Amino acid sequence: KAAFLQKLNWIADPIKCLEEASKKHPDIFTIEAPGFGTIVVVSDPQALKEAFVNDGKKLKAPLFQPFVPVVGNYGLTSLSGEP
């Protein structure tokens, strides 16, 4: 039920939906966004650093595939392993 309501809130006002979620969960949260799937939003500086400088075993680019049309196949969030 909560995921359904979250989807409706996203459709009605995605910015407000993100703002409300970030108030409840300031460091990290997921959101069900129609058209994008599950999005992980990270605000914690240490978690962001880990996402971008990890060894490639913890996080893989397929997590970021919805962003390929925006950033391209060689965008920072689209790469896995050696560029």
C-alpha positions as CSV (number, residue, x, y, z in Angstrom):
1,K,0.0,0.0,0.0
2,A,2.8,2.4,0.9
3,A,4.6,1.9,-2.4
4,F,1.3,2.5,-4.3
5,L,0.8,5.8,-2.4
6,Q,4.4,6.8,-3.0
7,K,3.9,6.3,-6.8
8,L,0.7,8.4,-6.7
9,N,2.6,11.2,-4.8
10,W,5.4,11.0,-7.4
11,I,3.0,11.3,-10.3
12,A,1.2,14.3,-8.6
13,D,4.3,16.2,-7.5
14,P,7.7,14.6,-7.8
15,I,9.6,17.5,-6.2
16,K,7.3,17.5,-3.2
17,C,7.6,13.7,-2.9
18,L,11.4,13.9,-2.8
19,E,11.4,16.8,-0.3
20,E,9.0,14.9,2.1
21,A,11.1,11.7,1.8
22,S,14.3,13.6,2.5
23,K,12.8,15.1,5.6
24,K,11.9,11.7,7.0
25,H,15.2,10.0,5.8
26,P,17.9,12.7,5.5
27,D,20.8,10.4,4.7
28,I,19.5,7.8,2.2
29,F,16.1,6.6,1.0
30,T,14.5,4.7,-1.9
31,I,11.6,5.9,-3.9
32,E,9.3,4.1,-6.3
33,A,9.1,6.4,-9.3
34,P,6.9,5.4,-12.2
35,G,9.0,5.5,-15.4
36,F,12.3,5.2,-13.5
37,G,11.7,2.2,-11.2
38,T,13.3,2.2,-7.8
39,I,15.6,5.2,-7.2
40,V,18.1,5.4,-4.4
41,V,18.6,8.9,-3.1
42,V,21.8,9.5,-1.1
43,S,22.6,12.7,0.8
44,D,25.2,11.4,3.3
45,P,28.7,12.7,2.1
46,Q,30.5,9.5,3.1
47,A,27.9,7.2,1.3
48,L,28.2,9.4,-1.8
49,K,32.0,9.1,-1.7
50,E,31.8,5.3,-1.4
51,A,29.4,5.1,-4.3
52,F,31.9,6.9,-6.6
53,V,35.2,5.5,-5.3
54,N,34.2,1.9,-4.5
55,D,36.1,-1.1,-5.8
56,G,33.4,-2.1,-8.2
57,K,32.4,-5.1,-6.2
58,K,29.8,-3.4,-4.0
59,L,28.0,-1.2,-6.5
60,K,27.6,-2.0,-10.2
61,A,26.5,0.4,-13.0
62,P,23.2,-1.5,-13.7
63,L,21.9,0.3,-10.6
64,F,22.2,3.5,-12.6
65,Q,20.9,2.3,-16.0
66,P,17.8,4.5,-16.0
67,F,20.2,7.5,-16.3
68,V,22.0,6.2,-19.4
69,P,19.7,8.2,-21.8
70,V,20.7,11.3,-19.9
71,V,24.4,10.8,-19.1
72,G,25.3,8.3,-22.0
73,N,27.1,5.0,-21.9
74,Y,30.3,6.7,-20.7
75,G,28.8,8.9,-18.0
76,L,30.3,8.5,-14.6
77,T,27.3,6.7,-13.2
78,S,27.1,4.3,-16.2
79,L,30.6,2.9,-15.9
80,S,31.6,-0.3,-14.2
81,G,35.2,-1.6,-13.8
82,E,38.0,-0.1,-15.8
83,P,36.8,2.7,-18.2
